[in-house]
Amino acid sequence: MTDAGSPSLPYRPNVGAMIFHADGRIFIARRTDMPGAGGPLSEGTWQCPQGGIDAGEDPKKAVLREVAEEIGTDKVRILAEHPEWITYDLPQHLIGRALGGKYRGQTQKWFALAFEGTDADIRLDAQTPAEFDAWQWIDLATLPQQNVGFKKPIYERLVQDFAQFAKPRA
């Protein structure tokens, strides 16, 4: 998933949260900074919550902080940590523009999280400006078919690696 086209820029350390509902579905949200935001749910670019790791921050703390910041809830617990860091390069047209122009892509530590709240506990307006304008629970297997942009290979891998959590919890 890497591209030698931008070797002078580093990768941004990042965490990702695949949040599993008690019924086995996962949480995705639509980005406000991409075309289609504000329109019908069939439009826009969707993703799982993710964000940067602060200097010296433990990835487990970072993922819980990012979930609280981006979707306004702390009603989650860590089920598993992906054993590997997953690295991706930005598409060439975004290098120098996205991620503050300082990174060639991201190296991500992904976590499977159990959602232990109710839908009312999710608040996209907890962060200003809001990163997401809509959210939904979907079947894990359908994630790569959503409009997830250039992150599709990452989601295809995570669908396989976190499949064990996509079943109803007792």
mmCIF file of the C-alpha atoms, coordinates in Angstrom:
data_MODEL
# 
_entry.id   MODEL 
# 
loop_
_atom_site.group_PDB 
_atom_site.id 
_atom_site.type_symbol 
_atom_site.label_atom_id 
_atom_site.label_alt_id 
_atom_site.label_comp_id 
_atom_site.label_asym_id 
_atom_site.label_entity_id 
_atom_site.label_seq_id 
_atom_site.pdbx_PDB_ins_code 
_atom_site.Cartn_x 
_atom_site.Cartn_y 
_atom_site.Cartn_z 
_atom_site.occupancy 
_atom_site.B_iso_or_equiv 
_atom_site.pdbx_formal_charge 
_atom_site.auth_seq_id 
_atom_site.auth_comp_id 
_atom_site.auth_asym_id 
_atom_site.auth_atom_id 
_atom_site.pdbx_PDB_model_num 
ATOM 1   C CA . MET A 1 1   ? 0.000   0.000   0.000  1.00 0.00 ? 1   MET A CA 1 
ATOM 2   C CA . THR A 1 2   ? 2.983   2.296   -0.134 1.00 0.00 ? 2   THR A CA 1 
ATOM 3   C CA . ASP A 1 3   ? 4.221   4.392   -3.003 1.00 0.00 ? 3   ASP A CA 1 
ATOM 4   C CA . ALA A 1 4   ? 7.767   5.598   -3.432 1.00 0.00 ? 4   ALA A CA 1 
ATOM 5   C CA . GLY A 1 5   ? 6.496   8.850   -5.001 1.00 0.00 ? 5   GLY A CA 1 
ATOM 6   C CA . SER A 1 6   ? 6.907   10.946  -1.840 1.00 0.00 ? 6   SER A CA 1 
ATOM 7   C CA . PRO A 1 7   ? 9.790   9.499   0.173  1.00 0.00 ? 7   PRO A CA 1 
ATOM 8   C CA . SER A 1 8   ? 10.873  12.849  1.657  1.00 0.00 ? 8   SER A CA 1 
ATOM 9   C CA . LEU A 1 9   ? 7.750   13.182  3.803  1.00 0.00 ? 9   LEU A CA 1 
ATOM 10  C CA . PRO A 1 10  ? 7.132   11.038  6.908  1.00 0.00 ? 10  PRO A CA 1 
ATOM 11  C CA . TYR A 1 11  ? 4.043   9.011   7.813  1.00 0.00 ? 11  TYR A CA 1 
ATOM 12  C CA . ARG A 1 12  ? 1.681   10.417  10.425 1.00 0.00 ? 12  ARG A CA 1 
ATOM 13  C CA . PRO A 1 13  ? 1.077   8.085   13.398 1.00 0.00 ? 13  PRO A CA 1 
ATOM 14  C CA . ASN A 1 14  ? -2.651  7.436   13.577 1.00 0.00 ? 14  ASN A CA 1 
ATOM 15  C CA . VAL A 1 15  ? -5.247  5.239   15.259 1.00 0.00 ? 15  VAL A CA 1 
ATOM 16  C CA . GLY A 1 16  ? -8.432  3.794   13.798 1.00 0.00 ? 16  GLY A CA 1 
ATOM 17  C CA . ALA A 1 17  ? -11.561 2.544   15.562 1.00 0.00 ? 17  ALA A CA 1 
ATOM 18  C CA . MET A 1 18  ? -13.800 -0.164  14.173 1.00 0.00 ? 18  MET A CA 1 
ATOM 19  C CA . ILE A 1 19  ? -16.750 0.099   16.550 1.00 0.00 ? 19  ILE A CA 1 
ATOM 20  C CA . PHE A 1 20  ? -18.972 -2.967  16.841 1.00 0.00 ? 20  PHE A CA 1 
ATOM 21  C CA . HIS A 1 21  ? -22.608 -2.694  17.932 1.00 0.00 ? 21  HIS A CA 1 
ATOM 22  C CA . ALA A 1 22  ? -23.938 -5.466  20.171 1.00 0.00 ? 22  ALA A CA 1 
ATOM 23  C CA . ASP A 1 23  ? -25.723 -6.891  17.087 1.00 0.00 ? 23  ASP A CA 1 
ATOM 24  C CA . GLY A 1 24  ? -22.416 -7.226  15.185 1.00 0.00 ? 24  GLY A CA 1 
ATOM 25  C CA . ARG A 1 25  ? -22.783 -4.265  12.817 1.00 0.00 ? 25  ARG A CA 1 
ATOM 26  C CA . ILE A 1 26  ? -20.116 -1.545  12.634 1.00 0.00 ? 26  ILE A CA 1 
ATOM 27  C CA . PHE A 1 27  ? -20.240 2.231   12.895 1.00 0.00 ? 27  PHE A CA 1 
ATOM 28  C CA . ILE A 1 28  ? -19.339 4.419   9.911  1.00 0.00 ? 28  ILE A CA 1 
ATOM 29  C CA . ALA A 1 29  ? -19.680 8.164   9.503  1.00 0.00 ? 29  ALA A CA 1 
ATOM 30  C CA . ARG A 1 30  ? -19.718 10.562  6.539  1.00 0.00 ? 30  ARG A CA 1 
ATOM 31  C CA . ARG A 1 31  ? -16.975 13.175  6.316  1.00 0.00 ? 31  ARG A CA 1 
ATOM 32  C CA . THR A 1 32  ? -18.053 16.819  6.203  1.00 0.00 ? 32  THR A CA 1 
ATOM 33  C CA . ASP A 1 33  ? -15.040 17.887  4.108  1.00 0.00 ? 33  ASP A CA 1 
ATOM 34  C CA . MET A 1 34  ? -15.757 15.694  1.082  1.00 0.00 ? 34  MET A CA 1 
ATOM 35  C CA . PRO A 1 35  ? -18.205 16.019  -1.826 1.00 0.00 ? 35  PRO A CA 1 
ATOM 36  C CA . GLY A 1 36  ? -21.660 14.650  -1.005 1.00 0.00 ? 36  GLY A CA 1 
ATOM 37  C CA . ALA A 1 37  ? -21.696 15.795  2.626  1.00 0.00 ? 37  ALA A CA 1 
ATOM 38  C CA . GLY A 1 38  ? -25.114 17.047  3.638  1.00 0.00 ? 38  GLY A CA 1 
ATOM 39  C CA . GLY A 1 39  ? -26.859 15.089  0.896  1.00 0.00 ? 39  GLY A CA 1 
ATOM 40  C CA . PRO A 1 40  ? -28.671 11.763  0.906  1.00 0.00 ? 40  PRO A CA 1 
ATOM 41  C CA . LEU A 1 41  ? -26.975 8.927   2.813  1.00 0.00 ? 41  LEU A CA 1 
ATOM 42  C CA . SER A 1 42  ? -26.128 7.310   -0.525 1.00 0.00 ? 42  SER A CA 1 
ATOM 43  C CA . GLU A 1 43  ? -23.647 10.154  -1.171 1.00 0.00 ? 43  GLU A CA 1 
ATOM 44  C CA . GLY A 1 44  ? -20.381 11.280  0.370  1.00 0.00 ? 44  GLY A CA 1 
ATOM 45  C CA . THR A 1 45  ? -17.255 9.598   1.685  1.00 0.00 ? 45  THR A CA 1 
ATOM 46  C CA . TRP A 1 46  ? -17.603 7.314   4.686  1.00 0.00 ? 46  TRP A CA 1 
ATOM 47  C CA . GLN A 1 47  ? -15.074 6.033   7.194  1.00 0.00 ? 47  GLN A CA 1 
ATOM 48  C CA . CYS A 1 48  ? -14.546 4.607   10.642 1.00 0.00 ? 48  CYS A CA 1 
ATOM 49  C CA . PRO A 1 49  ? -13.343 7.093   13.273 1.00 0.00 ? 49  PRO A CA 1 
ATOM 50  C CA . GLN A 1 50  ? -9.606  7.686   13.177 1.00 0.00 ? 50  GLN A CA 1 
ATOM 51  C CA . GLY A 1 51  ? -7.128  10.358  14.098 1.00 0.00 ? 51  GLY A CA 1 
ATOM 52  C CA . GLY A 1 52  ? -3.604  11.317  14.985 1.00 0.00 ? 52  GLY A CA 1 
ATOM 53  C CA . ILE A 1 53  ? -1.622  10.088  17.941 1.00 0.00 ? 53  ILE A CA 1 
ATOM 54  C CA . ASP A 1 54  ? -0.233  12.924  20.042 1.00 0.00 ? 54  ASP A CA 1 
ATOM 55  C CA . ALA A 1 55  ? 3.507   12.920  20.823 1.00 0.00 ? 55  ALA A CA 1 
ATOM 56  C CA . GLY A 1 56  ? 4.176   10.335  23.544 1.00 0.00 ? 56  GLY A CA 1 
ATOM 57  C CA . GLU A 1 57  ? 0.536   9.173   23.625 1.00 0.00 ? 57  GLU A CA 1 
ATOM 58  C CA . ASP A 1 58  ? -0.257  5.487   24.010 1.00 0.00 ? 58  ASP A CA 1 
ATOM 59  C CA . PRO A 1 59  ? -2.281  4.235   21.002 1.00 0.00 ? 59  PRO A CA 1 
ATOM 60  C CA . LYS A 1 60  ? -4.937  2.703   23.304 1.00 0.00 ? 60  LYS A CA 1 
ATOM 61  C CA . LYS A 1 61  ? -5.502  6.072   24.963 1.00 0.00 ? 61  LYS A CA 1 
ATOM 62  C CA . ALA A 1 62  ? -5.417  7.792   21.574 1.00 0.00 ? 62  ALA A CA 1 
ATOM 63  C CA . VAL A 1 63  ? -8.156  5.629   20.078 1.00 0.00 ? 63  VAL A CA 1 
ATOM 64  C CA . LEU A 1 64  ? -10.471 6.263   23.036 1.00 0.00 ? 64  LEU A CA 1 
ATOM 65  C CA . ARG A 1 65  ? -9.735  10.007  22.858 1.00 0.00 ? 65  ARG A CA 1 
ATOM 66  C CA . GLU A 1 66  ? -10.386 10.123  19.121 1.00 0.00 ? 66  GLU A CA 1 
ATOM 67  C CA . VAL A 1 67  ? -13.729 8.317   19.486 1.00 0.00 ? 67  VAL A CA 1 
ATOM 68  C CA . ALA A 1 68  ? -14.785 10.764  22.205 1.00 0.00 ? 68  ALA A CA 1 
ATOM 69  C CA . GLU A 1 69  ? -13.690 13.770  20.130 1.00 0.00 ? 69  GLU A CA 1 
ATOM 70  C CA . GLU A 1 70  ? -15.124 12.679  16.787 1.00 0.00 ? 70  GLU A CA 1 
ATOM 71  C CA . ILE A 1 71  ? -18.383 11.002  17.749 1.00 0.00 ? 71  ILE A CA 1 
ATOM 72  C CA . GLY A 1 72  ? -18.931 12.321  21.252 1.00 0.00 ? 72  GLY A CA 1 
ATOM 73  C CA . THR A 1 73  ? -19.087 9.085   23.203 1.00 0.00 ? 73  THR A CA 1 
ATOM 74  C CA . ASP A 1 74  ? -16.982 7.197   25.704 1.00 0.00 ? 74  ASP A CA 1 
ATOM 75  C CA . LYS A 1 75  ? -19.366 4.235   25.678 1.00 0.00 ? 75  LYS A CA 1 
ATOM 76  C CA . VAL A 1 76  ? -16.804 1.919   24.087 1.00 0.00 ? 76  VAL A CA 1 
ATOM 77  C CA . ARG A 1 77  ? -14.267 -0.624  25.287 1.00 0.00 ? 77  ARG A CA 1 
ATOM 78  C CA . ILE A 1 78  ? -11.324 -2.139  23.483 1.00 0.00 ? 78  ILE A CA 1 
ATOM 79  C CA . LEU A 1 79  ? -11.920 -5.691  22.251 1.00 0.00 ? 79  LEU A CA 1 
ATOM 80  C CA . ALA A 1 80  ? -8.671  -6.121  20.331 1.00 0.00 ? 80  ALA A CA 1 
ATOM 81  C CA . GLU A 1 81  ? -5.683  -4.317  18.903 1.00 0.00 ? 81  GLU A CA 1 
ATOM 82  C CA . HIS A 1 82  ? -4.611  -5.130  15.352 1.00 0.00 ? 82  HIS A CA 1 
ATOM 83  C CA . PRO A 1 83  ? -1.217  -6.853  15.592 1.00 0.00 ? 83  PRO A CA 1 
ATOM 84  C CA . GLU A 1 84  ? 0.356   -4.706  12.872 1.00 0.00 ? 84  GLU A CA 1 
ATOM 85  C CA . TRP A 1 85  ? 0.650   -1.071  11.937 1.00 0.00 ? 85  TRP A CA 1 
ATOM 86  C CA . ILE A 1 86  ? -1.073  -0.540  8.580  1.00 0.00 ? 86  ILE A CA 1 
ATOM 87  C CA . THR A 1 87  ? 0.561   2.091   6.398  1.00 0.00 ? 87  THR A CA 1 
ATOM 88  C CA . TYR A 1 88  ? -0.861  3.882   3.386  1.00 0.00 ? 88  TYR A CA 1 
ATOM 89  C CA . ASP A 1 89  ? 0.247   6.662   1.065  1.00 0.00 ? 89  ASP A CA 1 
ATOM 90  C CA . LEU A 1 90  ? -2.035  9.505   0.136  1.00 0.00 ? 90  LEU A CA 1 
ATOM 91  C CA . PRO A 1 91  ? -3.034  9.701   -3.506 1.00 0.00 ? 91  PRO A CA 1 
ATOM 92  C CA . GLN A 1 92  ? -0.497  11.848  -5.386 1.00 0.00 ? 92  GLN A CA 1 
ATOM 93  C CA . HIS A 1 93  ? -2.929  14.779  -5.801 1.00 0.00 ? 93  HIS A CA 1 
ATOM 94  C CA . LEU A 1 94  ? -3.359  15.024  -1.998 1.00 0.00 ? 94  LEU A CA 1 
ATOM 95  C CA . ILE A 1 95  ? 0.326   14.953  -1.027 1.00 0.00 ? 95  ILE A CA 1 
ATOM 96  C CA . GLY A 1 96  ? 1.287   18.400  0.190  1.00 0.00 ? 96  GLY A CA 1 
ATOM 97  C CA . ARG A 1 97  ? -2.391  19.307  0.719  1.00 0.00 ? 97  ARG A CA 1 
ATOM 98  C CA . ALA A 1 98  ? -4.019  16.778  3.050  1.00 0.00 ? 98  ALA A CA 1 
ATOM 99  C CA . LEU A 1 99  ? -2.805  16.132  6.622  1.00 0.00 ? 99  LEU A CA 1 
ATOM 100 C CA . GLY A 1 100 ? -1.499  19.685  6.835  1.00 0.00 ? 100 GLY A CA 1 
ATOM 101 C CA . GLY A 1 101 ? 0.796   19.054  3.874  1.00 0.00 ? 101 GLY A CA 1 
ATOM 102 C CA . LYS A 1 102 ? 3.390   17.530  6.225  1.00 0.00 ? 102 LYS A CA 1 
ATOM 103 C CA . TYR A 1 103 ? 2.914   13.808  5.594  1.00 0.00 ? 103 TYR A CA 1 
ATOM 104 C CA . ARG A 1 104 ? 3.002   11.354  2.691  1.00 0.00 ? 104 ARG A CA 1 
ATOM 105 C CA . GLY A 1 105 ? 0.356   9.194   4.372  1.00 0.00 ? 105 GLY A CA 1 
ATOM 106 C CA . GLN A 1 106 ? -0.391  7.537   7.661  1.00 0.00 ? 106 GLN A CA 1 
ATOM 107 C CA . THR A 1 107 ? 0.726   4.549   9.642  1.00 0.00 ? 107 THR A CA 1 
ATOM 108 C CA . GLN A 1 108 ? -2.273  3.310   11.594 1.00 0.00 ? 108 GLN A CA 1 
ATOM 109 C CA . LYS A 1 109 ? -2.854  1.146   14.639 1.00 0.00 ? 109 LYS A CA 1 
ATOM 110 C CA . TRP A 1 110 ? -6.424  -0.168  14.396 1.00 0.00 ? 110 TRP A CA 1 
ATOM 111 C CA . PHE A 1 111 ? -8.619  -1.306  17.260 1.00 0.00 ? 111 PHE A CA 1 
ATOM 112 C CA . ALA A 1 112 ? -11.846 -3.291  17.431 1.00 0.00 ? 112 ALA A CA 1 
ATOM 113 C CA . LEU A 1 113 ? -14.120 -1.599  19.978 1.00 0.00 ? 113 LEU A CA 1 
ATOM 114 C CA . ALA A 1 114 ? -17.387 -2.744  21.554 1.00 0.00 ? 114 ALA A CA 1 
ATOM 115 C CA . PHE A 1 115 ? -20.100 -0.076  21.631 1.00 0.00 ? 115 PHE A CA 1 
ATOM 116 C CA . GLU A 1 116 ? -21.790 -0.215  25.024 1.00 0.00 ? 116 GLU A CA 1 
ATOM 117 C CA . GLY A 1 117 ? -24.184 2.694   24.749 1.00 0.00 ? 117 GLY A CA 1 
ATOM 118 C CA . THR A 1 118 ? -27.319 3.620   22.856 1.00 0.00 ? 118 THR A CA 1 
ATOM 119 C CA . ASP A 1 119 ? -27.614 5.542   19.616 1.00 0.00 ? 119 ASP A CA 1 
ATOM 120 C CA . ALA A 1 120 ? -28.432 8.636   21.694 1.00 0.00 ? 120 ALA A CA 1 
ATOM 121 C CA . ASP A 1 121 ? -24.883 8.494   23.114 1.00 0.00 ? 121 ASP A CA 1 
ATOM 122 C CA . ILE A 1 122 ? -23.412 9.287   19.689 1.00 0.00 ? 122 ILE A CA 1 
ATOM 123 C CA . ARG A 1 123 ? -23.007 13.023  19.144 1.00 0.00 ? 123 ARG A CA 1 
ATOM 124 C CA . LEU A 1 124 ? -21.384 14.228  15.950 1.00 0.00 ? 124 LEU A CA 1 
ATOM 125 C CA . ASP A 1 125 ? -21.611 17.828  17.212 1.00 0.00 ? 125 ASP A CA 1 
ATOM 126 C CA . ALA A 1 126 ? -19.262 17.168  20.149 1.00 0.00 ? 126 ALA A CA 1 
ATOM 127 C CA . GLN A 1 127 ? -16.366 18.557  18.091 1.00 0.00 ? 127 GLN A CA 1 
ATOM 128 C CA . THR A 1 128 ? -16.311 21.950  16.361 1.00 0.00 ? 128 THR A CA 1 
ATOM 129 C CA . PRO A 1 129 ? -16.125 21.923  13.478 1.00 0.00 ? 129 PRO A CA 1 
ATOM 130 C CA . ALA A 1 130 ? -17.788 18.536  13.205 1.00 0.00 ? 130 ALA A CA 1 
ATOM 131 C CA . GLU A 1 131 ? -15.788 15.979  11.227 1.00 0.00 ? 131 GLU A CA 1 
ATOM 132 C CA . PHE A 1 132 ? -18.899 13.989  10.298 1.00 0.00 ? 132 PHE A CA 1 
ATOM 133 C CA . ASP A 1 133 ? -22.450 14.960  9.334  1.00 0.00 ? 133 ASP A CA 1 
ATOM 134 C CA . ALA A 1 134 ? -24.165 11.552  9.330  1.00 0.00 ? 134 ALA A CA 1 
ATOM 135 C CA . TRP A 1 135 ? -23.580 8.066   10.664 1.00 0.00 ? 135 TRP A CA 1 
ATOM 136 C CA . GLN A 1 136 ? -25.004 4.573   10.407 1.00 0.00 ? 136 GLN A CA 1 
ATOM 137 C CA . TRP A 1 137 ? -24.556 0.970   11.501 1.00 0.00 ? 137 TRP A CA 1 
ATOM 138 C CA . ILE A 1 138 ? -23.697 -1.370  8.617  1.00 0.00 ? 138 ILE A CA 1 
ATOM 139 C CA . ASP A 1 139 ? -22.757 -5.017  8.144  1.00 0.00 ? 139 ASP A CA 1 
ATOM 140 C CA . LEU A 1 140 ? -18.973 -5.389  8.301  1.00 0.00 ? 140 LEU A CA 1 
ATOM 141 C CA . ALA A 1 141 ? -18.815 -7.307  5.023  1.00 0.00 ? 141 ALA A CA 1 
ATOM 142 C CA . THR A 1 142 ? -20.364 -4.362  3.155  1.00 0.00 ? 142 THR A CA 1 
ATOM 143 C CA . LEU A 1 143 ? -17.781 -1.816  4.324  1.00 0.00 ? 143 LEU A CA 1 
ATOM 144 C CA . PRO A 1 144 ? -15.543 -2.038  1.223  1.00 0.00 ? 144 PRO A CA 1 
ATOM 145 C CA . GLN A 1 145 ? -18.601 -1.453  -1.016 1.00 0.00 ? 145 GLN A CA 1 
ATOM 146 C CA . GLN A 1 146 ? -19.291 1.892   0.688  1.00 0.00 ? 146 GLN A CA 1 
ATOM 147 C CA . ASN A 1 147 ? -17.663 5.003   -0.751 1.00 0.00 ? 147 ASN A CA 1 
ATOM 148 C CA . VAL A 1 148 ? -14.528 4.865   1.415  1.00 0.00 ? 148 VAL A CA 1 
ATOM 149 C CA . GLY A 1 149 ? -12.302 6.516   -1.172 1.00 0.00 ? 149 GLY A CA 1 
ATOM 150 C CA . PHE A 1 150 ? -8.637  5.586   -1.409 1.00 0.00 ? 150 PHE A CA 1 
ATOM 151 C CA . LYS A 1 151 ? -8.772  3.760   1.956  1.00 0.00 ? 151 LYS A CA 1 
ATOM 152 C CA . LYS A 1 152 ? -10.606 0.788   0.420  1.00 0.00 ? 152 LYS A CA 1 
ATOM 153 C CA . PRO A 1 153 ? -7.588  -1.592  0.625  1.00 0.00 ? 153 PRO A CA 1 
ATOM 154 C CA . ILE A 1 154 ? -7.273  -0.884  4.358  1.00 0.00 ? 154 ILE A CA 1 
ATOM 155 C CA . TYR A 1 155 ? -10.945 -1.596  4.950  1.00 0.00 ? 155 TYR A CA 1 
ATOM 156 C CA . GLU A 1 156 ? -10.786 -4.787  2.881  1.00 0.00 ? 156 GLU A CA 1 
ATOM 157 C CA . ARG A 1 157 ? -8.012  -6.014  5.149  1.00 0.00 ? 157 ARG A CA 1 
ATOM 158 C CA . LEU A 1 158 ? -9.801  -4.986  8.347  1.00 0.00 ? 158 LEU A CA 1 
ATOM 159 C CA . VAL A 1 159 ? -13.007 -6.733  7.262  1.00 0.00 ? 159 VAL A CA 1 
ATOM 160 C CA . GLN A 1 160 ? -11.021 -9.970  7.231  1.00 0.00 ? 160 GLN A CA 1 
ATOM 161 C CA . ASP A 1 161 ? -8.902  -9.295  10.303 1.00 0.00 ? 161 ASP A CA 1 
ATOM 162 C CA . PHE A 1 162 ? -11.796 -8.168  12.544 1.00 0.00 ? 162 PHE A CA 1 
ATOM 163 C CA . ALA A 1 163 ? -14.488 -10.527 11.189 1.00 0.00 ? 163 ALA A CA 1 
ATOM 164 C CA . GLN A 1 164 ? -14.593 -12.447 14.472 1.00 0.00 ? 164 GLN A CA 1 
ATOM 165 C CA . PHE A 1 165 ? -16.176 -9.412  16.191 1.00 0.00 ? 165 PHE A CA 1 
ATOM 166 C CA . ALA A 1 166 ? -18.990 -9.033  13.633 1.00 0.00 ? 166 ALA A CA 1 
ATOM 167 C CA . LYS A 1 167 ? -21.413 -11.285 15.434 1.00 0.00 ? 167 LYS A CA 1 
ATOM 168 C CA . PRO A 1 168 ? -24.030 -10.547 18.096 1.00 0.00 ? 168 PRO A CA 1 
ATOM 169 C CA . ARG A 1 169 ? -22.673 -10.318 21.641 1.00 0.00 ? 169 ARG A CA 1 
ATOM 170 C CA . ALA A 1 170 ? -24.550 -11.963 24.472 1.00 0.00 ? 170 ALA A CA 1 
# 
